[in-house]
């Protein structure tokens, strides 16, 4: 089977001249749970955003599911993004809207602007949204306002929203960085379950190595925009850890 | 280079400014006791001369006001003193010239006959004529409706325009940026013309009356609300925008589902406050024939019926105060 993502010599430079990604090449196979690690500012988030093309690579080639998506725009770009669900550190829900509506917004890419802006979501879509809320175990909160939920619950709504896209790939940009340890595991377990049960490929940024060892099938480490490590979670030794995070770093456990 | 020219320009301005004030205001109106002298060759030479002297001295010795303003400091102690003194002289001359031009006259303020007249008016103001309360209330209602209609008509326009006047939504190409600049320019321009002046323009256009006053407020409200709305849009949390974009949503959908929900409450708050402001403005606009309570006030004032004027002033104060309290309460509740 061909790789789901194939990045060749990918670089990204911000308008202010900061080079966030430098000549990055890697592939992601279907069904993988790839974790990207590295210090803040090492280019992890930028990498995520180039994959679903919220950012356009400055140079290099990005192939997704067999087609070159490096510089697509317009409808092609929208279709590309529809195939990729994304969740964020700060959940990014619409705070004042209900959990159900927030979930439905995952389907916006499939709807015409007029249809969706009038607020008409078909019964089928609502049914699907409720099913997805069921998967992340918060169906009973469907009518509550999003900001009345706890952080972990909000992140689960965000996962349900991403599931509305029936994604081939799920991008998770530091999904547990603003959650407490217990909640972190619950969110990671839902991602793991989606990966194993639905076969959805997951690319996830993480900070805690204990989580990496538990959930990742493969690890990429970024340092100053370059890949400095690629391999199995078990291969990250003390020495690699110092290499990735600097000599002063010590590992913090999260149980 | 650009900075050097700017510095030179500032020095020229200060020289010309000092010479002009002395030559055009202080000498003729204070020293020569209101003898106006023509601004002929000799006077022009004086103004240009001082401007050039300061500019040349400033750039040669670096005792320059331009340097003081642009760099915040001047190297060299006597150069610094000179530059500071030029700045102080300009300020002092401005105060002196301002005093002369405004015609400030303490004697007029405490003149016996004048005080008597003022006393009559104040006394009348405190003994309002309650007979006209009915018609005054009616005129007040007209003013409130006028302000309400102006706000209601302006809101849809402001709402639509504000998205095109928000930098963060219009930074994706040359055409959007042009639209942004154009809307910002037009709204800034129309806002810098006071509603009172718009009222004069519209009273010529559609005739004196509430309609002209309302149109004046509509123009001013559209530009003010567009500015406030668009600044709110520029302040939204970009996270939800990113999340909605990531689902493959169109640009319109992103704005509608992630920007609008974040703005609805602040927009409401701005709108209610604007209605409150418009009630006050409608009163003032009435003075130039915009209808409502203002027009009634100016009519009684013209007839020197001070007790009636007093009634109206008290009524205006009451209504403005009540509106202020109500709008503050609503805005507080919306938070």
Interface residues (C-beta under 8 A of the other chain):
Chain A: X52 X54 X78 X79 X80 X81 X82 X84 X85 X86 X88 X90 X91 X92 X93 X94 X95 X96 X97 X105 X106 X107 X108 X109 X110 X111 X113 X116 X117 X158 X161 X164 X165 X171
Chain B: X239 X240 X242 X243 X244 X245 X246 X247 X248 X249 X250 X252 X253 X256 X257 X258 X261 X262 X264 X265
